[in-house]
Structures are given as structure tokens and as C-alpha cells.
Amino acid sequence: MDTFSFYEQVYQVVRLIPRGRVCSYGAIASFLGSKGSARMVGYAMNASHTAYPPVPAHRVVNRKGMLTGKFHFGSPSLMEQLLENEGIKVQNDRILDFKEIFWDPSLECETDI
């Protein structure tokens, strides 16, 4: 699979994350059959600003709920602001109640990508 088609698959999954929920880079990679490619999902998120339809990249965090991608949003606080606008609580760059709002595509996604 080439990088472009992998990125497009990542974007399709991220577009399915419901408002007010978050997913991790690793869960997306695993769902796409590329377990161990969390970093590639991160690269896709870094490039997602050019994707159409838009990709809610702010809903993708690391496996501990940390906002590790926040510096790719133009301002260091924008990712947190976007999450908080959806009712997600963030403290010290970490999602509060992470396990409760975590969206696992392997369990909740009803479509093939």
C-alpha cells in the first residue's frame, strides 16, 4: 500500500470518530491492519489539513490521552480548544475521563475502510 492510500484510509476512520469522543493513533493503525504503525497515523494527521472533506484531527491523541499533536494546529492551544468545544475536558495536555470517551474503531466501526 502506498503512503497516499494509507493516509486516505486513516482520514476515513478519523472522520467516523463521533463529536465528543477521541481515538488513538495506535487504535487507528490496528484497525487498518497496520498494528505498529501509529507513527504513520501521526504523519497522516500532520498532513490532514489539506484533506477534503475535512478531517477532525483534534480527536486523535496518543494511547495515554495526551495531546501530542497539538503543535501541528497553528497555535499550541487550538487542539485543546477544539476538544473543549465538543465537551471534552483537558487538563495539562491530557484528556480527562479518557477511557470513558475513547472510541475504538475495532469495536465501534460498522464499515470496512
N, C-alpha and C positions, 0 to 999 in steps of 0.2 A: 504494500500500500504506500502510495506517495504521501508526502507531508501535507499537500493541499487537501487531499480527500480525508486524511485523518483529522485535520483541523475542521473541515466541514462536518464530519461526524460528531466531533466534540461540540460544535456550535448547536447542532440539532439537539443533543442531550441537554445542554445548558438552557436552551430555550424552553425546555419542558419543566424546569425547576419552578415550582409554584411561588408566587409572591409570598414573602414572609417565611420562606424556607431556604436552606443552604445545602450545598453538596461539597464534597472534597475532590481535589484533583485526582487522588488515587481511586476513589469510587467511580469516577467517570472513566478513567483508564481501564479499570477492571471490567466495567460494563461493556466496554468496546472490545474486550478480548485482548487488551494490551496491558495486563497487570504488570506493574513495574515501570510504567511509562507516565507516571504522574508529572514528571518534569516536562514532558512533551505537551501534556494538557495545559500546564502553566504557560508554555511558549504560545500555545494557541490562544489562551486568554489574553496574553500581551498583545497579540495581533488582532484581537476581535473587534477593535474599534472601527475597522474598515468593513466589517461583515454586514450584509443585509439579507434578511431583516436583522435588526439589532439583536445583540447578544447580551443578556443580563449578567455580565461577567462578575459583577459585585457579589453575586450569590455563590461564588466558588471560593472556598477557603482551604487551608491546609487541614490535615487529619485531626488536628487538635483544636480547630475552630479559630485559628489565628488569621488575621487579615494580612497575609504575607504578600499579597499582590497590590497593596494599597498605593505603592509609589508609581504604579502604572496608570493612575486615574487622573493625572493632571495636577491634582493637589492631594497632599497626604491625608486629608480628612474627607475627601469626596466618597470613597468607598464606604466608610462608616456612616456618612450622612444618608447615602442611598439605602443602606440596610435599615437604618433607624426610621427612614420614611416608610418602610414596609412593616414596622413594628418590631424589628429585631433589636434586642438590647446588646450593646457592645461596651465592654469596659477594658481599658488597657490593651486595645487592639485584639481583643478576644471576644468571640460570641458567647454570651451568657445563655444558659439552657441549650447548649449546642446539641446534646443528644436528643432532646425533645423536638427540635426543629430541623434535624438532619433529614435530608431527602436522599434516599438510596435508590438510584435508578434500577439496580438489580431487583429490588423488591417492589418498586412503585411504578416503574415504566411499563406501560402496556403495549408498546410498539417496538418494532425492530428498527434499528437505525441503519 
